[in-house]
């Protein structure tokens, strides 16, 4: 896509004429629709639309929005327009288990994920070597009960200073406060090392092993004040059996976590995820 390619996301109460009005407005700017996805949720009466367009060179983001303003007013649309070629800035947070972070960095390096890592934040020093190797600013912020609010204030400042669009908890083993989770709702993705709703708390794979489960998995979701209850973006499971050890479960789980988190991040950065109350609409590739 060129610098005159845009991603449009629209949400509103369902009503006749939305698609026709939006596409007609885009046509007045000479826009060519490259991709279009829509969904009507009968339960909430919400309509969701994602459109990727290419426009003539003289058409800016501001002109696209201006053309859609009558439709926004008529249908009370929630509209977001992004330049498709932008390189979003992200912050990766990690503790000691670095497999999910390493997978993200690799997918960025090979171009499957189009993003710039503005910083790596950790409550341990373990990831500093990787950050230095990749030329990424590293912030070591140990967390305890006494300084948790102070450290989260640093994180909030870092998000704003770097203009980051997404914070990724790549096995960051600290629970964020309700205040931070609410402030950046829809901007923080966590990888939960379990197939939610399922085994929660410490050592979920060991819990699964003790129960003799036949499927294990991982869940990527947005962070909310309700621990591990945020809107789910992506999940994956893999079959296991009685002959496998708890360590085998852990190894399998690590691979799933890395894949699931990377896909969730890609969907988010490409504007393919739209919040629908406690659920998500994900227009996958």
C-alpha positions in Angstrom: 0.0 0.0 0.0 1.1 3.6 -0.6 1.0 6.7 1.6 -2.4 7.4 0.2 -3.9 4.1 1.4 -6.1 4.2 4.5 -7.8 1.9 6.9 -11.3 3.0 8.0 -13.1 1.5 11.0 -16.7 2.3 11.6 -19.1 1.2 14.4 -22.7 2.4 15.0 -26.2 1.2 15.6 -27.4 -0.9 12.6 -29.6 0.9 10.1 -30.2 0.9 6.4 -27.9 2.8 4.0 -24.6 2.8 6.0 -22.4 1.0 3.5 -24.0 2.7 0.5 -23.5 6.2 2.0 -19.9 5.5 3.1 -18.8 4.0 -0.2 -20.5 6.7 -2.2 -18.6 9.3 -0.1 -15.3 7.5 -0.7 -16.0 7.4 -4.4 -16.2 11.2 -4.6 -12.5 11.2 -3.6 -11.6 8.6 -6.3 -11.0 6.0 -3.6 -10.6 2.4 -4.7 -11.8 -0.2 -2.1 -9.0 -2.8 -1.6 -10.6 -4.8 1.2 -14.0 -4.6 3.0 -15.3 -6.5 6.0 -18.6 -6.0 7.9 -20.5 -7.6 10.7 -23.9 -7.1 12.3 -24.3 -8.2 15.9 -28.0 -8.9 16.3 -27.6 -9.2 20.1 -26.3 -5.6 20.5 -27.7 -4.2 17.3 -24.2 -2.9 16.5 -22.8 -2.7 13.0 -19.1 -2.9 12.4 -17.2 -2.0 9.1 -13.6 -2.1 8.2 -12.5 -0.8 4.8 -9.1 -0.5 3.3 -8.9 2.0 0.4 -6.3 3.5 -2.0 -6.8 7.1 -3.1 -5.2 9.5 -5.6 -2.0 11.1 -4.4 -3.6 14.4 -3.5 -6.1 12.9 -1.1 -5.1 13.2 2.6 -6.4 11.6 5.7 -8.1 14.9 6.6 -9.9 14.9 3.2 -11.1 11.3 3.7 -12.5 12.3 7.1 -14.1 15.4 5.7 -15.9 13.4 3.0 -17.3 11.0 5.6 -18.5 13.7 8.0 -22.0 13.8 6.6 -22.3 10.0 7.1 -20.9 10.4 10.6 -23.6 12.9 11.4 -26.4 11.0 9.7 -25.7 7.6 11.3 -23.9 8.7 14.4 -20.8 6.8 13.4 -17.8 6.1 15.5 -15.1 6.6 12.8 -11.4 6.0 13.0 -9.1 6.5 10.0 -5.4 5.5 9.9 -2.8 5.8 7.2 -2.2 2.1 6.2 1.6 2.6 5.8 2.2 4.1 9.2 4.6 2.2 11.5 2.9 2.0 14.9 5.1 2.3 18.0 4.7 -0.4 20.6 6.0 -1.1 24.1 6.9 -4.6 25.1 6.7 -5.6 28.8 8.3 -8.8 29.9 9.5 -10.5 33.1 11.8 -13.5 33.0 10.2 -15.7 30.4 11.2 -14.1 27.1 9.9 -16.5 24.4 6.9 -14.4 23.5 9.0 -11.2 23.3 11.7 -12.9 21.2 9.0 -14.1 18.8 7.6 -10.6 18.4 11.0 -9.1 17.7 11.7 -11.8 15.1 8.4 -11.2 13.3 9.1 -7.5 13.3 12.6 -8.1 11.9 11.3 -10.3 9.0 8.5 -7.8 8.3 5.5 -9.9 9.2 4.7 -7.4 11.9 5.0 -3.8 10.8 5.9 -1.9 14.0 8.6 0.0 15.8 9.5 -1.1 19.4 9.8 2.1 21.3 10.9 0.4 24.5 11.2 -2.8 26.4 10.1 -2.5 30.0 10.8 -5.2 32.6 10.7 -5.7 36.4 13.9 -7.9 35.9 17.2 -7.2 34.3 17.1 -10.4 32.2 15.9 -8.8 29.0 18.4 -6.0 29.0 20.9 -8.0 26.9 18.3 -8.6 24.1 17.2 -4.9 24.2 20.8 -3.7 23.9 21.5 -6.2 21.1 18.4 -4.9 19.1 19.2 -1.3 19.9 15.9 -0.8 21.8 15.7 1.4 24.9 15.4 -0.7 28.0 13.7 0.3 31.2 14.3 -1.7 34.4 11.4 -0.9 36.8 11.2 -3.4 39.7 7.8 -3.5 41.2 6.6 -4.0 44.8 3.6 -2.9 46.8 5.2 0.3 47.8 6.3 1.6 44.4 3.6 0.0 42.1 1.7 3.3 41.5 4.9 5.2 40.9 6.2 2.7 38.4 2.9 2.6 36.5 3.0 6.4 36.3 6.4 6.1 34.6 4.8 3.6 32.1 1.9 6.0 31.4 4.4 8.8 30.8 6.4 6.6 28.5 3.4 5.7 26.4 2.6 9.4 25.9 6.3 10.4 25.3 6.8 7.7 22.7 3.4 8.1 21.2 3.0 4.3 21.5 -0.3 2.8 20.2 0.0 -0.5 22.0 1.5 -2.0 25.2 2.2 -5.8 25.0 2.4 -7.9 28.1 4.7 -10.6 26.7 4.6 -12.7 29.9 4.9 -9.7 32.1 4.2 -11.3 35.5 2.7 -8.3 37.3 -1.0 -7.4 37.6 -1.7 -3.9 36.4 -3.8 -1.6 38.6 -7.4 -0.9 37.8 -6.5 2.7 37.2 -3.9 2.0 34.5 -6.1 -0.8 32.9 -9.0 1.6 32.6 -6.9 4.6 31.4 -5.5 2.6 28.5 -8.4 0.3 27.8 -8.1 -1.2 24.3 -4.4 -0.4 24.2 -2.9 -3.2 26.3 -2.8 -6.8 25.2 -1.8 -9.7 27.5 -0.9 -13.2 26.7 -2.5 -15.5 29.2 -0.7 -18.9 29.5 -4.0 -20.8 29.5 -7.0 -21.3 27.3 -9.5 -19.0 29.0 -11.7 -19.5 30.8 -9.8 -22.4 32.3 -7.1 -22.9 34.8 -6.1 -19.7 36.5 -3.5 -18.6 38.9 0.0 -20.0 39.3 1.3 -22.9 37.1 -1.8 -23.4 34.8 0.0 -26.0 32.7 0.8 -28.0 35.9 -2.8 -27.7 36.9 -3.8 -29.0 33.5 -1.3 -31.8 33.8 -2.7 -32.9 37.1 -6.2 -32.9 35.7 -5.1 -35.0 32.7 -6.5 -32.5 30.1 -6.2 -33.4 26.4 -6.0 -29.8 25.1 -3.9 -26.9 26.3 -3.8 -23.5 24.9 -3.2 -19.8 25.3 -5.3 -16.6 25.1 -4.5 -13.1 24.0 -6.9 -10.5 25.4 -7.2 -6.8 26.2 -6.4 -5.9 29.7 -9.2 -4.7 31.9 -9.6 -4.2 35.7 -11.2 -7.6 35.8 -8.1 -9.9 35.9 -7.9 -12.2 32.9 -11.5 -11.3 31.9 -10.8 -8.8 29.1 -12.2 -9.1 25.6 -10.5 -12.0 23.8 -8.7 -11.4 20.6 -7.1 -14.7 19.7 -6.8 -18.2 21.1 -5.2 -21.5 20.1 -5.1 -25.0 21.5 -3.0 -28.1 20.9 -3.6 -31.7 21.7 -1.6 -33.3 24.5 -1.7 -36.8 26.0 -1.0 -38.9 29.1 2.5 -39.8 28.0 3.7 -36.2 28.1 5.3 -34.7 31.2 4.5 -31.4 32.8 7.7 -30.0 31.2 6.3 -31.1 27.8 3.1 -29.2 28.6 5.1 -26.1 29.4 7.2 -26.4 26.2 4.1 -26.8 24.1 2.5 -23.9 25.8 5.4 -21.6 25.2 5.1 -22.2 21.4 1.4 -21.6 21.5 1.7 -18.4 23.6 4.3 -16.9 21.1 2.1 -17.6 18.1 -1.2 -16.4 19.6 0.3 -13.2 20.9 1.9 -12.3 17.6 -1.3 -12.9 15.7 -3.3 -10.8 18.2 -0.7 -7.9 17.9 -0.9 -8.1 14.1 -4.7 -8.0 14.1 -4.6 -5.0 16.4 -2.0 -3.0 14.6 -3.7 -3.6 11.2 -7.0 -2.3 12.6 -8.7 -5.6 12.4 -10.0 -5.7 16.0 -13.1 -3.8 17.1 -14.4 -3.8 20.6 -18.0 -4.9 21.0 -18.7 -4.4 24.7 -17.1 -7.4 26.5 -16.3 -9.1 23.2 -14.3 -8.4 20.0 -15.0 -8.4 16.3 -11.9 -9.6 14.6 -11.7 -9.3 10.8 -8.9 -11.8 10.3 -6.7 -11.8 7.2 
